[in-house]
Amino acid sequence: MTGKDLAKLYDCLSELERRQSMKLIDKKQMKRYVAAHGLLRIVLSAYVTIEPKQISISRTPFGKPVLTDYRHIHFNLSHSHHFSYIAISYQGRQVGIDCETVRDVNHECLAKFVFNPSQYLLYKHLDSHIQRIQFFSMWTQKEAFIKAIGLGFQYRRIKDIQVDINISQSSSVTNTWKGKQWVTVPLKKGPEHSASFCYENGRETKCKTG
């Protein structure tokens, strides 16, 4: 991305987002923040037909971003390093999306905290070079669900979230929460990054990635 492209995306940001970007000391992080949030506003502007920087975004009590003036449109953003994903629902259905760069972390310790016994057993029996990829795939599925229902880490039953554990191919998984069905779809399982999308089942839901 050229400096000119980044400047155009910066112009799309709200004053609050501009101040937030300036707080990021790491220049790469700042550029990624500007690119992801600027792109989000451009995509949203296609649905609300107003200028990107004029879109008002507020947050729920649990921190989920929402469109202040267009409550029938729901969206979610996730970015990690140079990967960004955006989910949009324009018929009142909640959505969540998460992407993570596959990296060296203590996933053995984290797996014990977030996986239920059957999920952890499968994870433990994988070859070491596959374990890391599968961990991030399963993690992003759980995170996408938590983001979709809008509770973030206030949701305390993370082990109970069902995920796709198929290594060779991906399939959707349905969880139930508050009497509604929430469908989680792994979008990407790979050595560089993983991404998953979750939506409140019912009407049409559209997901944009970039």
C-alpha angles and dihedrals in degrees: 000000000000125000089249091055091049091050090054091052091047089055088058094059126099119243090256092053091048091053090047092052091051090056090064107097095191107081093209091054091048092052092048092049092050092046095048097044094041091051090048091056092048091052092046092049089064089062100041099034096224131111114284096239091050094059110113114222121185134170136243120236087267093051103257111146116238137176105258096209102029107053093166090066117075127186143171135196133202129174134174122179106317096342120096131178129187127191122197130187116183100180102065099272120133119239138189133189135184136182129181132186110237103244143150110284133140091270091161090066093041092048091060089054100046107028126078117229096270092046092047092048091054091047093050093054095055123102111264095248090053095044094073094050093047092046092058092044092054092042095053090049091055092043092049090054093048090049092048094055088046101232101108112192091341082087103095102186099073093139090059094060109110117225139182107265097179110123102191098048138008129244134173123261127204125217126184123224128166091351094305131108120237119195120208121197124188106225100182135016112176147126092264104043146344128218135182135185128207129189139178104254119241122065131031116303123191125204124197121193131191 
